[in-house]
Amino acid sequence: MRGLIALAALPLAACGHAGGASADLARQTIADHCGACHTVPGVAQARGRVGPDLRGIGKQQIIAGTLPNSRANMIRWITHAQSVSPGSVMPDIPLTAAQAQAVADYLYSLD
């Protein structure tokens, strides 16, 4: 019976803010690469004001001014902004695939 309860609770664990090691990786990556320009809730070192506050970015229809908001497009924008929007003030960010995925998941978890 306990096993069934644990299995039933698994979908709930995926709701809300990203948690665990992935969230830790995301927060550290955001602190290292994003916080100088962006404010990101839950990341003390991310209080920049050059770029937009990223609170609620997951609810936007469009990101980067032209891209439909999807996980794949978010990762593309984060890592290859200059190919998406040449001349943008958003630089290309040299992240590993794991870092980029963790950051995207974290941003989508924000309210």
C-alpha positions in Angstrom: 0.0 0.0 0.0 2.8 2.4 0.8 4.3 1.8 -2.6 1.1 2.7 -4.3 0.9 6.0 -2.3 4.5 6.8 -3.2 3.8 6.1 -6.9 0.6 8.3 -6.7 2.6 11.1 -5.3 5.3 11.2 -8.0 3.3 13.5 -10.4 2.9 16.0 -7.6 6.6 16.1 -7.0 7.0 17.5 -10.5 4.8 20.5 -9.8 5.9 23.9 -8.6 9.5 25.0 -8.3 12.2 22.8 -9.7 13.7 20.8 -6.9 16.7 18.7 -6.1 20.0 18.5 -7.9 18.6 20.0 -11.1 17.4 23.1 -9.2 20.7 23.4 -7.5 22.5 23.2 -10.8 20.1 25.8 -12.3 20.5 28.2 -9.4 24.3 28.0 -9.6 24.3 28.4 -13.4 22.0 31.4 -13.2 24.2 32.9 -10.5 27.3 32.4 -12.6 25.9 33.4 -16.0 22.6 35.3 -15.8 22.4 37.2 -12.6 24.5 40.2 -13.7 21.8 41.1 -16.1 18.6 39.4 -14.9 16.6 39.2 -11.7 15.6 35.6 -11.1 13.5 34.7 -8.0 15.1 32.2 -5.7 18.7 33.1 -6.8 20.2 35.6 -4.4 23.0 36.6 -6.8 20.5 37.2 -9.7 19.4 40.8 -9.1 20.5 42.4 -12.4 18.5 45.2 -14.1 20.0 45.3 -17.6 17.8 42.5 -18.9 14.2 41.7 -18.0 13.1 40.2 -14.7 12.5 36.5 -15.5 9.7 36.0 -13.1 6.8 34.5 -15.0 8.7 34.0 -18.3 7.2 30.5 -18.6 3.7 32.1 -19.0 4.7 34.4 -21.8 3.5 33.4 -25.3 6.7 34.7 -27.0 10.3 34.8 -25.8 13.2 36.7 -27.4 10.7 38.9 -29.2 10.0 36.3 -31.9 10.1 32.7 -30.6 7.0 30.8 -29.5 7.6 29.9 -25.9 8.7 26.3 -25.7 11.4 24.4 -23.8 13.4 23.9 -26.9 13.2 27.5 -27.9 14.1 28.6 -24.4 17.2 26.5 -24.4 18.1 27.8 -27.9 17.6 31.4 -26.8 19.7 30.9 -23.6 22.6 29.2 -25.4 22.6 30.8 -28.9 20.9 34.2 -28.6 23.0 35.7 -31.3 21.9 33.2 -33.9 18.3 33.8 -32.9 18.5 37.6 -32.8 21.9 38.9 -34.2 23.0 42.0 -32.5 20.9 41.4 -29.4 22.3 42.5 -26.1 21.7 38.9 -24.9 25.0 37.1 -25.5 25.5 33.4 -26.4 25.9 31.6 -23.1 28.4 28.6 -23.2 26.4 26.1 -21.1 26.4 22.3 -21.1 23.3 20.6 -22.2 22.5 19.7 -18.6 23.0 23.3 -17.4 20.8 24.7 -20.2 18.0 22.1 -19.5 18.2 22.8 -15.7 18.0 26.6 -16.3 15.0 26.2 -18.7 13.2 23.9 -16.2 13.9 26.3 -13.4 12.6 29.3 -15.3 9.4 27.4 -16.2 8.9 26.5 -12.6 8.7 30.2 -11.5 5.3 31.9 -10.9 
